[in-house]
Amino acid sequence: MSRLKLDLHEIFNRGRDIDDALDRLIKDAVEKRIDVVEIIPGKGSGQLKKHVLRFLDQKHIKALYHRVDKDSKNFGRLFVHFRHKS
């Protein structure tokens, strides 16, 4: 199973950079036919995680992936699953 990972700790306070990084990550996953993307917004106040979920919920982004799972063992981690057409 192929995977990509994005840790947002470094850019947590730069909204535009976060959106750009997420956009690149999703596009990379689609282009490279990646199965799962791990996004780490961290635990903090939960605002960054909400920002990531809002980004993923945009119609044009949502069309690119299959589902999002929140890690049950780690509040500060999300998994985005892709289903690629053969």
Secondary structure as UniProt FT lines:
FT   STRAND          3..7
FT   HELIX           8..11
FT   TURN            12..13
FT   HELIX           15..31
FT   TURN            32..33
FT   STRAND          36..40
FT   TURN            44..45
FT   HELIX           47..56
FT   HELIX           59..62
FT   TURN            63..64
FT   STRAND          67..70
FT   TURN            75..76
FT   STRAND          78..81
//
